[in-house]
Amino acid sequence: MAEPLSRCRGAYHPVDQLEVWYRSPLGSQLATVESTVVGHMLERLFGYHLLQVGATPSFRDLAAESCIRHWILTTPSLATGLPGTLVAALPDALPIASDSVDAVILPHTLEFSVDAHRVLRETERVLIPEGRVIVLGFNPVSLWGLRRLLPGSRQHVPWCGNFLAPSRVCDWLQLLGFDVEQQKRLMFRPPWPGALSPRFSAVDSFGQRYFSIFGGGYAIRAVKRVSTLTPLMPRWVQRRAVLRGGAVEPSARTPHDCRNSGIDV
């Protein structure tokens, strides 16, 4: 699984390079759409700690609007000028206590990780029971996925990432004990600067209604379920409980049984 990292050119970790790409015209357009979707998914979530793995600046304003009090961001290298508490850490080795975070945002983190499944396992570990995870990703079955086939594209962020189908991400989440609550497809316009024109806005509306599976990006929200085992009382305990109620059951022993046990009848 090291292929996505080795394929991406640049002196910095691909997650850090993604921050730079988000400032481009195309990246800025995607950031606006993703921020709207993530804002809706966070709307009714409450708690104390929200963890964002990958400190992309596109969610800067959500920190102030969220009902979750404390915003924690992790990034492979220490960036500046970002809201919340900033921690330098790799996505698959989070210095966060288990069962301590109310929600986690993974903004294209899986696509630029050495082991995407391990990142999800770390996410499951740090989340409290009934905690939420929001996964943002690029859809390989879309115009954005086809964009990677252009010469030279596969060496640069974000096209060098390992695009994961949303169905695959959902399968991984369910294997880890999550229930998928929401899925949203976005960015149906072609991934080139000319498509940023307002006249292409109808493409997004048309695609959302008729061809949602071909959206260039997606957002998934899932909740961590923890199954609780109900202990069964031993039979002798149940029997004693019945007898304490005053209803004495007749003995099933016969005189022959009593004589064999050494009791006089």
N, C-alpha and C positions, 0 to 999 in steps of 0.2 A: 504493500500500500504506500510505499514511499515515492511512487511515480509522480503524483501531482506536485510534490515539493521539489523534486529534482528537475522537473520539466520547466518550472517557472523561473525565468531569468530575473536577476536583480540581487542586490546586496542585502536586502532585508527579507524577513519572513513574509510569505504571501499575504497573510492577514494584515500586516502593516502596509503592504503595497496596495491592498484593497482600499484602505483609507484614502490613499492618493487618488485612486481611480474614481472614488465617489465624488471627487471634486471636479471631474470632467463633465462636459454637458450631458453625456449619456448617463453617467453615474449619478449625477445630480437629479436627473429625471426619475431614475429608479429609486433613489433615496426618498424623494417626495412621495411616491406611491407607496413604498414600503412603510414609511412613517405613519401614513394614514391607516394602513391595515393594522400595524402593530398597536397603534393608539386605540383602535376599536377592540382589539383582543385584550388589551390591558384595562379597559374601561371599568369593569366591575371586579377587578382583582384587588384584594386588600392584603396587607401584611407589613412586615418590618424590613425585609431584605429582598432586593431584586438584583440578580447577577446577570451581567451582559458579558458573554465570552467573545471577545473580539471588539475592541473599542472603536468601532466605526462612528464618525461624528454625526451620522444622519439622524440619530435618535436623541440628540442633545436636548431638544425642547420637551421630549417626553418625560425627562427626569423631573421637571417641575410640575408637570400635569398629572403624573401617576399618583394613585392613592397609596402606593407602597412607599414607605418613608425613606428608606436608605438604599441608594443606588450604588452598586459595586461594579466596577469594570475591570476586566483582565485583558491584557495584551502581551504578546511575546516580548515586546520591547517597551520601555517606559516612555509613553507619549505625554504631551502636556496640553493644557487648554481644554480638557474634557471634564464634564461634570461628574460628581460623585467621587467615591474612593477608588483610586487607581492602583491596580496590583499587577506586577509583571509576572506572568505565569503562562505555561503552555496549556492549551485546551484540554489535553488528556491527563494532566497532573495538576489539578486545582488545589491550592493551599486553603481550602475551605472545609470547615467541619461538616461531618455527615449530618443529614436531616436538619439543616439550619437555614435554608434559603426558601423563600415563598414562591419565587418565580425565576426562570432562567430564559434569556434570549440568546439564540445562536444565529447571528446574522452571517450566513454563508460560511460558518465556522467548519461545518462538516466537509465542505468541498476542498478546503485547504489544510486538512489535518492528515497526519500520517496514518492514523487509524480512526476513522469516523465512528465506528461502533464503540470504540473505547471512550470517545468523547461523550457519547450518549450514556454509557455506563457511569462515567463521572458525574454527568448531569443528574442521573437517577440517584446517585449516592448523596449528593449535597441537598437535594430537594426534600422538603418535609412531606409527609403523607398528605395527599390532596393538593400538592404543589403543582404549578403549571410550567410547561416548557413551550416556547414559541420558536419554531425552526423556520428560517428563511433559506431558500435555495433557488438555484437555477434549474430549469426543466430541460433535460437533454432532448426531449421530443418536442421541439419548438424551433422557431427561427433563430432564437438565441443559441440553441444547441447546435444548429447548422452553422452558425457564425464561426464556430471553432475550426471548421474545415478550411477556411481561407488560409492561404500560405502565410506562415509566420505568426498566425494568431495563437497557436497552441503554446507559445513560449511566453506569453504575456498575461497578466492578470486582467480580467477574471477568466479569460478563455482557457488558461492553462489548468484550471481547477478540475477536479473530478466531479462532474455534474451527476447528481443522484436523482433518480426518478422519485417523485413523491410517494408512489406506492411502496417503494423499497424502504424509504424512511419510516413510513407508517408501520410496515412489517417489523422493523427493528424496534420501534417504540412499543409495539404490542408484546413483543418477546420480552421486553424489560418490565412489563407490568403496567404500561401506560394505556389509557383509553383516549383515542383521538376524538376531540370535541369539535374542532372546526378545521376546514380547509378552504383556502382562498387562492385562486389563480390570478395572475396579474401580468401586465406588460405584454400585450398582444401585437404591438407595433414592431416593425423591424428594428434590429439593434444597430442603427447607424444615425449619425447626427441629423440628416435630412428628415427623419421620421419624427423628430421632436416638434415639428410644426403643429399648431393647433388643428390643422385640417386632418391630421391623423388620429385625433381623439375619437372619431367615430369608429376607427378600427378596434380600439379597446372595448367600446360598448358592444359592437357586433361580436367580437370574439368571446367576451364574457358571457354573452347570451347563447351563442350557437356552437362555439368551438373552445369551450373552457379548458379542455385537456391540453390544448396547444399553447397555453400561456407561457411566456418566457420565464416567469418566476412564480414562486408559490410561497404561501405561509401556512404552517400547520401549528395548531395549538392542541396540546395533549395534557392530561392530568395523571399524576402518579397515584395509582391505586395500591393500597396495601391490604391484602386479605388477612382478616383476623380469624383465628381458629377458636371455635367455641368448645371448651373442654367438656367432655361427657363424664357425668358422675358414675363412679363404679356402681354395680348392681347392689352391693351390700349397703352402700350409702343411701341409695334410693329406698331400699327396703326399710332401713331404720327410720327414714323420714316418714314413711307411711305408718309405721307402728307408733311413732310419737303422736300421731293424730288421734290415737285412741282406738282405731279400728284394728283389732288383733285378728290376723289371719289364722285359720285352722292349720294345725300341723299336718304336713303331708306324710309323716312317718306312720308306719303300721306297728302293731305290737311286736311282730316278728323282727322289724328293724331295730326296735329298742332292745330286744333281748340280745341281738347280735352285737349291739354297742356296749353291752354291759350295764344297762340301766334297767332297774326293776320296774315292772308294770303290773 
